[in-house]
């Protein structure tokens, strides 16, 4: 009797063995999903997501070349020529020359809360005389020991100042801009916003509240929503004030970038300044007014002198302010949309979708190299959707769903591999020693129809059952010692088993000296021809068993051991096959009237109807005979009514093959 102990599969999660495979894979996918959400919320994936954001900035279509902004840079050569810090008188001269060109806005990105004589009075007069001049301040952070910096005395308590504070990410890069800051007493505006609004005033564009969100700023046709703490890849980011994401799409005009010396020596044509925004600020590395940004696309159309990007890979603050002004003007005048993330539930749903996609890839059950191809295609699709969304100014998570897809596919594939291995061990443990190798291969190919939940599924089969029993085994057992009897019986059983497996059958069980074999199980037959083939192989097997026994008897007789004769009964018909037993130990079993008839054919008239030689008697029923197609010589023994049967059964003895 074949019995299986499930403890052999204790390396698998025991509670999952009996569950449907798709359910387990879905559970694993959701486990991966929960893990990814946990890593995401812990901020452990933020660096990867920000790296993807930086790459995506470089894929955007650049905005048209901006000729509304003119840059005046204080370079290292200017510092050596005009001194450091730049005297108020030199600064006043520079501002007067700029004002002669009649620009709309002049923005000065230089702290001047403390006068730098000579020329301080002249600077105050210039500032009072020219309302188009806007000056930079610093809001500061008292808690971080970052003190505020006031504007020049002439501009204190005026609307012509703006702070230059810039939020930095943990990696030191500048990806966010500020519009407003609030210290609890008053709201301050950013330097770039003040310049942009003064430029937009003649266009009659003023800041407004969004019609649907009163706390959102609207410039022209574009609403700029404040950055949420968990927008895009950010996790609990410090979004104090009114922040927005910088898109770095702006491009500065090479023809409108000059040095302070160019301005003071008259090499800046006044026509270049009319109706423009002019920014004056430091560009020398020694001034340490620079920022690290995630992309340099704006540098494609600017000269290397003056150096807008220092040797340390950073850009001057005045250039960063210019890029912010450009972005705000595009919001107001061109209708550009700000980069924004989706609500939390949408981002979580996006991650969940790709985790399930990983499960789906694994459930396709393709070969490993094909699975890798499918995963590569899914990752390309994911990256393509993500990129298209970013081009529409929607920032979706990328690294997290990539990891979720990969982990879900890998974990599900590993489980499927383990599950398949367990099923193979189950099938092979049940059948490997009782069936021919080609039958075992068929079982494995058809495992999805044979096995579920760690058990064989019940099946209706048309099969041929063979019973073989030794005639007079009791007297043989009396004449041998127990050890001799066991050796003698093992030799007999080995010969009979080899005959069964050589003819494509499976040994169902051994009971004492009786052998039960099946032809056409456990893999079901689909055609009459296959059933007929099983019946013919069963009869061929019976004759081969007789021939093997004849040779064994010759050997036994030489060694003074008992010789044997065998009775074989064969019948073909329907039966039910499957696992029989409890959840811990079970066996492959077949039940049905076909089994009973085959057993009674073997036992019928035990001592009669033996052919000459007396080694092997083979009896078949009429149902089996119909499938043999005249291949064998048979002798009719008449109609027999077996016990428990209402109808008589025609019984035939097989005497050999016709070819013989």
Buried (B, 14 or more C-beta within 10 A) or exposed (E): EBEBEBEEBEEBEEEBBEBEBEEBBBBBBBBBBEBBBEBBBEBEBBEBBBBBBBBBBEEBEBBEEBEBBBBBBBBBBBBEBBEBBBBBBBBBBBBBBBBEBEBBBBBBBBBBBEBBEEBBBBBBBBBEEBEBBBBBBBBBBEEEEEEBBBBBBBBEEEEBBBBBBBBEBEEEBBBBBBBBBEEEEEEBBBBBBBBBBBBBEEEEBEBEEBEEEEEBBBBBEBBBBBBBEBBBBBBEBEBEBBBBBBBBBBBBBEEBBBBBBBBBEEEBEEEBBEEBBBBBBBBBBEBEBBBBBBBBBBBEBBEEEBBBBBEEEBBBBBBBBBBBBBBBBBBBBEEBBBBBBBEEEEBBEBBBBBBBBBBBBBBEEBEEEEBEEBBEEBBEEBBEBBBEBBEEBBBBBBBBBBBBBBBBBBBBBEBBEBBBEBBBBBBBBBBBEBBBEEBBEBBBEBBEEBBBBBBBBEBEBBBBBBBBBBBEBEEBBEEBEEEEBEEBBEBBBEBBBEBBBBBBBBBBBBEEBBBBBBBBBBBBBEEEEEBBBBBBBBBBBBBBBBEBBEEBBEEBEEEEBBBBBBBBBBBBBEBBBBBBEEEEEBBBBBEBEBBBBBBBBBBBEEEEBBBEEEBBBBBBBBBBBEBBEEBBEBEEBEEBEBEEEEEEBBBBBBBEEEEE
